Amino acid sequence: MKPNIFNYAKSELTNDAITCWLLDWTNSEHEIYKNLSQDMIRLFTKNKDLDVESVKIKKQYKNIDVLVEVNDSEVIVIEDKVKTSSHSNQLERYKDTIDNEEFYKNYNKHYIYYNSYRNK
């Protein structure tokens, strides 16, 4: 069986915090964590050649679980669920929000949704 973070992170807010913590390592000098963080960003953007120099992380920005600005050129919107499913067209609403924001008009936009259930 694969390790499941939700055996340890019992809530969505905990999962958001772990995601933010991992992504924030891009701003550090610790090579191993910095590489992990940059690889996560490349995975989320589907751009294996992206030169990740800086990230700015916002939690609960306009109800978006995690919003990540990368290099002032990429924006990643992350919606995650723990023990529940998608509802109210959340990701579509967040997409509309970001697509219509003047600040992000020249950014490449990436929308991530992930859902996991804890093992009992």
N, C-alpha and C positions, 0 to 999 in steps of 0.2 A: 504494500500500500504506500502511496506517495504521502510525504508529510503534508499536512493541511494546516495552514496558519490559523484557521478558525478553531482549531483545537485549543489555541492559546489566546487569540484575539477574539473575545466573546461578543464584540459589538462593532457596528459599522464605524463608529467614531475611533475605536482603537485601530481598525484597519486603515482609516484615513490617516491617522497619526503615523503609522508604520510606513505607509506610502510616502507621505511628506518627508519623514526622516530619511528614508532611502534616497529620495530624489535630491534632498538638500546636500548630500555628500558631494555633489558636483562642485559646490562652492568651497570645498576643503582642499587640503594638501595631502590627505591620506590616500595614497595611490590605489589601494585595493578597493576601498569603498567608493572612491571617486570613479573608478572604472566601472564598478557595478552600477552606480547611479547613471552614468553616461550610457551604458548598455541598455538600461531600462528605458531611457528617453529615446534611444535609437529604435528600440522595439516598439514603443508607443507611436513613434512617428513613421515607422516603416522605412527609415532612412539609415542604412548601416554606415553611411559615410558622413553623417552629420557631425560636424566638429562642435561639440557641446562645450561652451565656454562659461556660461552662467545660467542660473535658473532663479526665478522668483516664484514663490509658492503662495497661493492664496487658498485658505480653507473657507468653505461656505460662502464663496463669492456669488451673490445673487442666487443662493440656494444650491449652487454647484458644489458637490462634495469636495473636489480638489481641482484647482485650476493652476496650471503651470505655464509660465512664460519662459521660453528658452531663447537666449541670444537676441532678444527683442525682434525675433522673426518667426517664431513658432509658438502656438498656444495649444496646450493639451487640456481637454476637459475630461475629467474622470468621474464617473458615476459608479459607485459600487453598492452591492447589496449583500447583506448577511441574513440568512434565514427568511428571505422574502423575495418576491419577484418584481420585475419592472412594473410600474404603474403610472398612470396619468401622463403618459408620453414624455416622461422626464427628459430623456436624452434629446428628443426632438425639440422640446421647449428650450433646453440649454443651447442647442445648436442655433435656434432662432435668436436667442439672446446674444450670443457671441457674434453670429453673422451680422447682426444689426448694430453692433457697437463700433462706433467710429474709431476708437483706440486700436481695435484689432483688425481693421479693414485690410491692412497690408500683410497681415500675419498668415502663415500657413496654418490651417486649423486641423486638429486631430481630436476625434471623439472616441473615448474608451468607456466601455461598459463591461464590468465583470461582476459575476455573481458566484458565490460559493456557499455551500452549506457545511456546517460543522458536523463532524462525526460524533456520534453519541458514545 
